[in-house]
Amino acid sequence: MKIKDRPEFVNKAAVFTLDEGSLVSEAITTMSDRNIGSVVIVDADRKVKGIFTERDVLRRVLARKLDPSSTTLSAVMTPDPLSASPDDEVVDWLRMMSNERFRHLPIIDQDRRLITVMSQGDFVSYTWPDLLDRLRAKATETIKGPGSPLIILVAGIMLYSLLMVVALKYL
């Protein structure tokens, strides 16, 4: 499934963006107030320059004992983050996000202008129903058919039980 086909893509709220010169304190306050995990840093044309996440607050601001009131986002953002196209496959990006250990993915157009941000949670909501459907289909497939492992197992248990009854009777 393509990213653009996800209901989360279509129904996303407007992305919170700031420019490189904005202060970390503004980003943190707004992230907290809106209960969001990232701010996308864009230029005047909405081209993605970087991303600032909760992890950046911990590692690049607090761990370095920087003052959020005087530190600009350009000093602590992740520059040029990985970004996806609306036509990219959800599963490919979910795998990449998991392997590379990041949770926020800017979705951009062909000119690198920001469209929205998808989170790992947005993608996981896709995979659970798909996974359950696959398990259901596999279970149905396994139970059907004369050579299925389930039928062989049940027949083996019945045969073993019958042999045990016969053996115990004559011992």
N, C-alpha and C positions, 0 to 999 in steps of 0.2 A: 504494500500500500504506500502511496506517495504521501509526503508530508501535507501537501495541499488538500488531500482528501480527508484528513482527520477533522472531526468536529472541533477539536481544540484549536486547530489552526484558524478555522473560520470564525470562531466565537471568542477569540482572545481579546482581552482588554488592551487598550493602548499601552505601548511599551514605555516605561520610564527611561528617559534618556537625559544625559548631561553632556557638556563639552569638556574637553581636556583641562581647562582652566578652573573648573568648578572645584569647590572644596570637598574633602572627604566627609566632613561633618554634615553637609547638605545631603550627600548620598546616603549616609547611614541613617539620618533622621527620616528621610523619605522611605527608605527600604523598610525601616521599622514600622512607620505609620501605615504603609500599604501592605505590610506582610509579604514582601517580595524578597527574593534571594539575590537579585542582581540589578545592575544599572548598566545599560549599554552606552558607551561613549561614542558620540557621533560628531561629525563636522557640520558646517552650515547646510550642506546638501544631504544630510542624513546618511552619509557614508560611514560605515563602521570603522572606528579607530581602535577601539578596545572594549573591554568589559571589566567591571568591578563587581566582585561577588563577596558573599559572607566569608568565604575562605580567605580572600584578600584582606578583609578587615583584620582577621586573626593573624595571618602570616606576615603581611606587608605593612600593617599599621601598628597593631598592638604589640606584636613580638619585637618590633624595631623601636618601640616606644616613641612613635611619631605623634605629633599633635594634630588631631583631625581638623582642628579649627584653622590650621595654617598650611596643611599639606594638600596639594592639588591632586586630582585624580590621575593626571599624567605621570605622577611619580610612583603610583602604586597600582595602576590598572594592569591587566594582562593585555599587552598590545596585540593587534591583529589576531583576534581569536579565530579558531576554526568556525566556519560559517557554512550553512547549508542553503540549498536552493529548494523552493517549494516542490520541484519535480523529483527530488531525491527520495529514496526509499527509507521509510521509518526504521525498519529492522537494521539496515546498514548503519544508520546514525546511532541507534540504541546500542549496538555492539561497540561502535567507536567511543561513545560517551562512557560506557562501562570500562572499556580497556584503558582509555586515557584518563579516567577519573575526573570528569567534569560533568556538571549537571545542567548548564544553561547554554543553549545553542541559538545564536542569532540566525534568523532566516532572512536572506538578502535577495534582492533582484539581480539582474545581470550587470547592473552598474554599481554593485556593492552597497546599494541603499537599503537600509533596514526596513523590513516588512513587519516582523514580529520576533518574539523569542519563544522557543519551545523548551520546556524543561524535561528532564528525564521522567518525571511523574506523568507528563502529558503522553509520553511514548509508552510507558508501562501500562497505562489504562487501555492501550490498544492490545498489548501482548497477552494480558490475562484472559480475555474472552477467546482470543485466537488459540491460546494454549489449551483451554478447556475443551474447545471444539475438536482440536486435534486428538486429545486424550480420549474423548468420547468416541470418535471415529476409530481410533486404534483399538479400543476395548471391544467395540462392536465387531471389528474385523477379526480380532483374536478369537472371540467366542464362536463365530460362524465357521463352518467348513469342517469336513471329516478329519483333516489332519491338524487341527488346531492344537496348540500346546495345552489348553485348558481341558479339552476332551481327552487327550492322551493322559493327562495327569489324573483326572477323575477315573478313567478306565483302569489305570495302573493301581490306584488306591483300592478300587473295588476288587480287582483280581488278587491283590496282596491280601486283602481281608478274607476273601473266600479261601485262599490257600492256607491262611492261618487257622481258620475254623476247621478245615479238613485235617490239617496237620495236628491240631490239638485233640481232635476226636480220636485219632489213631495212635497217639503217643501215650 
